[in-house]
Every structure is written in structure tokens, then in C-alpha cells.
């Protein structure tokens, strides 16, 4: 049996399937990964996303943050992988998506139960009063942007270096790992801690691991049961299509 068909058969038998997505899903929407040869950290200093640096140098941090996440990422649209996952959820074939991505593309494609492990760049939050804003509600031509209620400097509502994983997201991800029959690993290399431990936990609790990646990852020879080589934007629509075929 070819890996794609093997993956489809596992998914058809599953009563609780969870997807776990990484940067590889968004690459096909034009968003580069942070790490690697053509990653963002080859062009920008990652210090701008250190929480200590952000609070001590908000203007210079915000200049780079705006360029990366709002000028550049803001133009990205969901790709066929995002839409395939949303369709699977709509049909009851996918329970939840745990995503390491902060680009909001799963939600834009129509996915409802999205666990944002690293937060979401499409929310700005006031660290003082907790008010949240969509980026388009704030004038980002004036940096650093400030809260309309108390004038505090706003922060993108995603996890900076030195910050913990949001407790609610961590708890929900753990629950999915402990209850899923099948874990779909899509476009993730398994290099980012502590997110990389979630699929490991799923394996320990008995989930079958299906990995979809163009290249082998840290998971491939450790926890993966079925490895489907290829781009998420090609493989996921093919899987979604076969799931409705008799």
C-alpha cells in the first residue's frame, strides 16, 4: 500500500483526528520559515522578538515587527492545505488543529477549532489593561502603537522569546495529544521546543502518527507511523478528496 493510501485508511478508521501544523504549511502561502537557509533569521536579528528587548527598545523592535508581520505577512492568503483541513473539520473528519503558526491562515480558510500554541499575530494586546485590537484598527504608521484606552505600548499577541506558552493553549494541546487516535503532522520539523513535545506525547498515548513533509524531520524515524513525502498544499487536498471516495 502506498503511504498516501495508508494515511487515508488510518484517517477513515479514526474517531478523533488532530492536526499539528508548522511553518511548512504557511511557506506555500508565501510566508518564509524563521529557521533555515532562507529563513527570516538569516535576514533579521531574532533579538527583536526577545521579550526583554521588546520592552526596553519598543520603537526599534516594532519597526522590524511591522515590516515582517504586517507589511510582509499581511498579504498572505490561505493555500490548498489550509482549505483541505477546514473542509475535513466541516465534514467531522478532523477534531482540532494545533498550530505553531501565528499567521491566522487556518482561521481565514474556515477552520473553527484552532489551538494557537504560539499565539496570533493578527491580535494586538495591551499588556496593562488587556484590551485587544485587530491590526487594521491601529495606525501602524506611528510606532510604537499604543492602546486607545490607556496609552500603553501594544504588543503582538504571540509568544516572544522568554515568554511561556499560553496556559489555555498548552492545556488544550495536551488534551488533544492524550485523546487523539491519529495525529497529522504537517509541515513541522520537530525542532521547536516545547511544541515539539506535543506529538511525542500523542505517540505515548497511543495515537498513530501521519507525517506530511517534503523532507524527513526529527519525527520521521522516531515516532512517525506513516510518512507521506510532499508539499502540504498537494498532499492534503489529495487526502481530503480520497476521504469522501467510497
Secondary structure, DSSP 8 states (H G I E B T S, - for coil): --HHHHHHHHHHH-SSEEEEE-HHHHHTTT---SSSTTSGGGTS-GGGGBHHHHHHSHHHHHHHHIIIIIIIGGG----HHHHHHHHHHHTTS--EEEE---S-HHHHHT---EEETTEEEEEEEETTT--EE-GGGS-TTSSS-B-TTT--BEEEEE--BT----HHHHHHHHHHHHH-SEEEEES--S-STTTHHHHHHHHHTT-EEEEEESS--TTTTTT-SEEEES-HHHHHHHHHHHHH--
